[in-house]
Amino acid sequence: MKAVIPAAGIGTRLRPHTLNKPKALLPVAGKPILAHIMDDLTEAGIEGFVLIVGYHGDEVRQWFTRERPDLDITFVEQTERLGLGHAIWTAREALGDDAFFCILGDTILKADYSTLLASPNSMIAVREVEDPRRFGVVEMDGDSVKRFVEKPDNPPSNLAIVGAYLFRDGGALWRSLDRIVTEDIRTRGEYQLTDALQMMVEEGIPFNTVEVTDWYDCGKKETWLQTNRILLERNGEQEDGDGFINPCSIAPDAIVTGSTIGPNVSVGSGTIIENCHISDSVIGSGSRLAQCRLDQSLVGNECLLTGVTGEINVGDFSEITAEKN
């Protein structure tokens, strides 16, 4: 079975880090968001991938060519960002009418993928949330989905769609999406996947749900750091040697001297850290930090920080030198 992963978004809430790279390549717990997703799906038996790219799509292609050359990947360009339904519709020729799995490129789920993929019916991953008005939601009739609604003002349930789908009938999905695009049916200004799913339900195609408990978001600074912390703890990331407070993930070629690192710190390739105290932070690749004391911080690639203290959020190629008292 193939999996399609929409990863064309801009990630405006994560600027400055997404000014020069796609959200899907932001590092969390030692590797990009997209790599976590694809590694989990490969382990579950997915044999091929269709990646929908757009914003800085060449960087996504280059990363996987360099880091995951063994994967069977087809890249599809979404030239206009017109909604999730439109994004998946652009991949129709690459996927065909066979069954396929779909997961959003900024959503890390820890689920029983093997069981989900073995379902005879189409499946939607859901989770109970306090405010379902922010999400697409499902209304149930017993074990089956009765209705799909996108960000309803009056939610029929608190079961939010979390961004993972199994489609048993690809042809039926394309019929619905073709209708939405050709007839210009939009909700909140976009071609919504939930509208296509509702058309499929009305056509008599059954959908069941699977509830997930581990749903990790990297949509803003706070949740990015939270996801980094949870995944480091969950994966049992450990670094040997004095000065490390685990869990931590330090790239093999990073150099750390005279420092205390951790807990919950990820450090990218080629970064040099000297005489620093860093906790609960994500540090990019190729950066150099000296005499810094950082907590709850995000530091991009190729940065130079000297004497910086506190909580910071800086993108690639930043230089900060604290004034000496």
C-alpha positions as CSV (number, residue, x, y, z in Angstrom):
1,M,0.0,0.0,0.0
2,K,1.1,3.6,-0.7
3,A,0.8,6.6,1.6
4,V,0.2,10.2,0.5
5,I,1.6,12.9,2.7
6,P,0.6,16.6,2.1
7,A,3.6,18.7,3.0
8,A,3.1,21.9,1.0
9,G,2.2,24.3,3.8
10,I,4.1,27.5,4.7
11,G,3.9,27.2,8.5
12,T,3.5,30.9,9.2
13,R,3.1,30.4,13.0
14,L,6.6,29.0,13.1
15,R,8.4,31.9,11.6
16,P,11.3,32.8,11.6
17,H,12.2,29.1,11.2
18,T,9.9,28.5,8.1
19,L,11.1,31.6,6.3
20,N,13.6,29.6,4.4
21,K,12.5,26.0,4.8
22,P,9.3,24.0,4.9
23,K,7.6,23.2,8.2
24,A,7.8,19.4,7.5
25,L,11.7,19.5,7.7
26,L,11.8,21.2,11.1
27,P,13.8,19.0,13.6
28,V,12.2,17.4,16.5
29,A,13.8,14.8,18.8
30,G,16.8,14.4,16.4
31,K,15.2,14.3,12.9
32,P,12.7,16.2,10.8
33,I,8.9,15.9,11.4
34,L,8.5,14.2,8.1
35,A,11.2,11.6,8.8
36,H,9.3,10.6,12.0
37,I,6.1,10.0,10.0
38,M,7.7,8.1,7.2
39,D,9.9,5.9,9.5
40,D,6.7,4.9,11.4
41,L,4.8,4.1,8.3
42,T,7.7,2.1,6.8
43,E,7.8,0.0,9.9
44,A,4.0,-0.6,9.6
45,G,4.5,-1.9,6.0
46,I,3.9,1.0,3.7
47,E,5.9,0.3,0.6
48,G,5.7,3.6,-1.3
49,F,5.1,7.3,-0.7
50,V,3.6,10.2,-2.6
51,L,4.8,13.5,-1.1
52,I,2.8,16.6,-2.0
53,V,5.2,19.5,-1.9
54,G,5.0,23.2,-2.6
55,Y,6.7,25.8,-0.4
56,H,10.5,25.1,-0.5
57,G,9.6,21.7,-2.1
58,D,13.1,21.3,-3.5
59,E,14.5,21.1,0.0
60,V,12.2,18.2,0.8
61,R,13.3,16.4,-2.4
62,Q,17.0,17.1,-1.5
63,W,16.7,15.9,2.1
64,F,15.1,12.6,1.1
65,T,17.5,12.0,-1.8
66,R,20.4,12.5,0.6
67,E,19.1,10.9,3.8
68,R,16.5,8.3,2.7
69,P,17.6,7.3,-0.9
70,D,16.2,3.7,-0.4
71,L,12.6,4.9,-0.1
72,D,10.2,4.7,-3.0
73,I,8.9,8.3,-3.3
74,T,6.9,10.2,-5.9
75,F,6.9,13.9,-5.5
76,V,3.8,15.9,-6.6
77,E,3.8,19.7,-6.8
78,Q,0.9,21.7,-5.4
79,T,1.3,25.0,-7.2
80,E,-1.6,26.7,-5.4
81,R,-2.5,26.2,-1.8
82,L,-6.3,25.8,-2.0
83,G,-7.0,23.5,0.9
84,L,-6.3,19.9,1.9
85,G,-8.9,18.5,-0.5
86,H,-7.1,20.3,-3.4
87,A,-3.7,19.1,-2.1
88,I,-4.8,15.4,-2.2
89,W,-6.6,15.9,-5.5
90,T,-3.3,16.9,-7.1
91,A,-1.9,13.4,-6.3
92,R,-4.8,11.5,-8.0
93,E,-2.7,10.3,-10.9
94,A,0.2,9.1,-8.7
95,L,-2.2,7.2,-6.5
96,G,-4.7,5.7,-8.8
97,D,-7.9,4.0,-7.7
98,D,-6.3,1.5,-5.3
99,A,-6.5,1.8,-1.5
100,F,-4.1,4.2,0.1
101,F,-3.2,5.8,3.4
102,C,-3.0,9.6,4.0
103,I,-1.4,11.5,6.9
104,L,-0.6,15.2,7.2
105,G,3.0,16.2,6.9
106,D,3.0,18.1,10.2
107,T,1.2,15.4,12.3
108,I,3.1,12.9,14.3
109,L,0.8,10.1,15.6
110,K,1.7,7.1,17.7
111,A,-0.9,4.6,16.7
112,D,-1.3,0.9,15.9
113,Y,-0.8,1.5,12.1
114,S,-0.6,-2.2,11.3
115,T,-4.2,-2.7,12.6
116,L,-5.5,0.5,11.1
117,L,-4.1,-0.5,7.6
118,A,-5.6,-3.9,7.8
119,S,-9.2,-2.6,8.2
120,P,-11.6,-3.7,5.5
121,N,-13.4,-0.3,5.6
122,S,-12.1,3.2,5.2
123,M,-10.9,4.6,8.5
124,I,-10.5,8.0,10.1
125,A,-8.2,8.7,13.0
126,V,-10.0,10.8,15.7
127,R,-9.4,12.1,19.2
128,E,-11.7,13.6,21.8
129,V,-10.9,17.3,22.3
130,E,-12.3,20.1,24.5
131,D,-13.0,22.6,21.7
132,P,-14.0,20.7,18.5
133,R,-14.8,24.0,16.7
134,R,-11.2,24.3,15.8
135,F,-11.2,21.0,13.8
136,G,-13.0,18.9,11.3
137,V,-15.2,16.6,13.4
138,V,-17.2,13.4,12.9
139,E,-20.8,12.6,14.0
140,M,-21.2,8.9,14.7
141,D,-24.1,6.4,14.2
142,G,-23.0,3.4,16.2
143,D,-19.5,2.3,14.9
144,S,-19.9,4.2,11.6
145,V,-19.5,7.8,10.6
146,K,-22.8,9.5,10.0
147,R,-21.5,13.0,9.1
148,F,-18.2,14.9,8.5
149,V,-18.2,18.7,9.4
150,E,-15.4,21.2,9.0
151,K,-14.8,23.5,12.0
152,P,-18.5,23.6,12.9
153,D,-19.9,26.5,15.0
154,N,-22.1,23.9,16.8
155,P,-20.1,20.7,16.8
156,P,-22.2,17.4,16.6
157,S,-19.5,15.7,18.7
158,N,-16.1,16.3,20.3
159,L,-14.4,13.8,18.0
160,A,-11.8,15.7,16.1
161,I,-10.2,14.4,12.9
162,V,-6.5,14.3,13.6
163,G,-5.1,14.0,10.1
164,A,-4.8,10.3,9.3
165,Y,-7.0,8.5,6.8
166,L,-7.3,5.1,5.2
167,F,-9.1,5.1,1.9
168,R,-10.3,1.7,0.7
169,D,-11.9,3.1,-2.5
170,G,-9.6,5.6,-4.1
171,G,-11.9,6.0,-7.1
172,A,-14.8,7.2,-4.9
173,L,-12.6,9.8,-3.3
174,W,-11.5,11.1,-6.7
175,R,-15.2,11.4,-7.8
176,S,-16.0,13.5,-4.8
177,L,-12.9,15.7,-5.1
178,D,-13.4,16.1,-8.8
179,R,-16.9,17.4,-8.1
180,I,-15.7,19.8,-5.4
181,V,-12.9,21.3,-7.6
182,T,-14.9,21.4,-10.9
183,E,-18.0,22.9,-9.3
184,D,-15.9,25.2,-7.1
185,I,-17.4,24.0,-3.9
186,R,-15.5,25.7,-1.1
187,T,-15.8,25.9,2.7
188,R,-14.1,28.8,4.4
189,G,-12.6,29.7,1.0
190,E,-10.9,26.3,0.4
191,Y,-11.5,22.9,-1.1
192,Q,-12.0,20.8,2.0
193,L,-11.4,17.1,2.3
194,T,-14.2,16.9,4.9
195,D,-16.7,18.0,2.2
196,A,-15.5,15.2,-0.1
197,L,-15.7,12.7,2.8
198,Q,-19.3,13.7,3.4
199,M,-20.1,13.2,-0.2
200,M,-18.7,9.7,0.0
201,V,-20.9,8.9,3.1
202,E,-23.9,10.1,1.2
203,E,-22.9,7.8,-1.6
204,G,-23.1,4.9,0.9
205,I,-19.4,4.3,1.4
206,P,-18.8,3.2,5.1
207,F,-16.2,4.9,7.3
208,N,-15.2,3.7,10.7
209,T,-13.0,5.5,13.3
210,V,-9.9,4.7,15.3
211,E,-9.2,6.8,18.3
212,V,-5.6,7.8,19.0
213,T,-4.2,9.0,22.3
214,D,-0.8,10.2,21.2
215,W,-1.2,13.1,18.8
216,Y,1.8,15.5,18.6
217,D,1.7,18.9,17.1
218,C,4.6,21.2,16.0
219,G,2.4,24.1,14.9
220,K,3.8,26.7,17.1
221,K,6.9,27.3,19.4
222,E,5.3,25.9,22.6
223,T,4.0,22.7,21.0
224,W,7.2,22.2,19.0
225,L,9.2,22.2,22.3
226,Q,6.5,20.0,24.0
227,T,6.6,17.4,21.1
228,N,10.4,17.4,21.3
229,R,10.3,16.7,25.0
230,I,7.7,14.0,24.7
231,L,9.4,12.1,21.9
232,L,12.8,12.3,23.5
233,E,11.2,10.7,26.7
234,R,9.2,8.2,24.7
235,N,12.1,7.1,22.6
236,G,14.4,6.9,25.6
237,E,17.0,9.1,24.0
238,Q,20.2,8.8,26.0
239,E,23.7,10.5,25.7
240,D,26.7,9.0,27.5
241,G,29.2,11.2,29.3
242,D,29.5,13.9,31.9
243,G,27.4,17.0,31.3
244,F,24.3,15.4,29.8
245,I,21.0,15.2,31.6
246,N,18.9,12.8,29.7
247,P,16.8,12.5,27.6
248,C,18.9,14.3,24.9
249,S,19.6,13.7,21.2
250,I,23.0,15.0,20.1
251,A,24.1,14.5,16.5
252,P,27.2,12.2,16.3
253,D,29.3,15.0,14.8
254,A,28.2,17.7,17.2
255,I,30.9,18.9,19.6
256,V,30.0,19.7,23.2
257,T,32.7,20.8,25.7
258,G,32.5,22.3,29.2
259,S,28.7,22.3,29.1
260,T,25.6,21.0,30.8
261,I,23.0,19.8,28.2
262,G,19.5,18.7,29.1
263,P,17.1,17.5,29.9
264,N,15.0,17.5,26.7
265,V,17.6,19.0,24.3
266,S,18.1,18.1,20.6
267,V,21.3,19.3,18.9
268,G,21.8,19.1,15.1
269,S,24.7,18.0,13.0
270,G,28.0,19.9,13.1
271,T,26.9,22.2,15.9
272,I,29.6,23.3,18.4
273,I,28.6,24.1,22.0
274,E,31.1,25.5,24.5
275,N,30.7,26.3,28.1
276,C,26.9,26.5,28.0
277,H,23.9,25.4,30.0
278,I,21.0,24.4,27.8
279,S,17.7,22.7,28.7
280,D,14.3,22.1,27.0
281,S,15.6,23.4,23.6
282,V,16.0,22.5,20.0
283,I,19.3,23.6,18.4
284,G,19.8,23.3,14.7
285,S,22.7,22.2,12.6
286,G,26.0,24.0,11.9
287,S,25.6,26.5,14.8
288,R,28.0,27.6,17.4
289,L,27.1,28.5,20.9
290,A,29.5,29.8,23.6
291,Q,28.9,30.9,27.2
292,C,25.1,30.7,26.8
293,R,22.4,29.7,29.3
294,L,19.3,28.8,27.4
295,D,15.9,27.3,28.3
296,Q,12.7,26.8,26.3
297,S,14.6,28.0,23.2
298,L,14.6,27.3,19.5
299,V,17.8,28.0,17.6
300,G,18.1,27.6,13.8
301,N,20.9,26.4,11.6
302,E,24.2,28.2,11.1
303,C,23.7,30.5,14.0
304,L,26.4,32.2,16.2
305,L,25.4,32.9,19.8
306,T,27.7,34.2,22.5
307,G,26.8,35.0,26.0
308,V,23.1,34.8,25.5
309,T,20.9,34.1,28.5
310,G,17.2,33.2,28.8
311,E,14.5,32.1,26.3
312,I,15.1,32.8,22.7
313,N,13.6,32.0,19.3
314,V,15.9,32.7,16.3
315,G,16.0,31.4,12.8
316,D,18.8,30.3,10.5
317,F,22.0,32.5,10.1
318,S,21.3,34.6,13.2
319,E,24.1,36.2,15.2
320,I,23.7,37.4,18.7
321,T,26.5,38.5,21.0
322,A,25.4,39.7,24.5
323,E,26.8,42.9,25.8
324,K,29.4,42.5,28.5
325,N,28.7,44.2,31.8
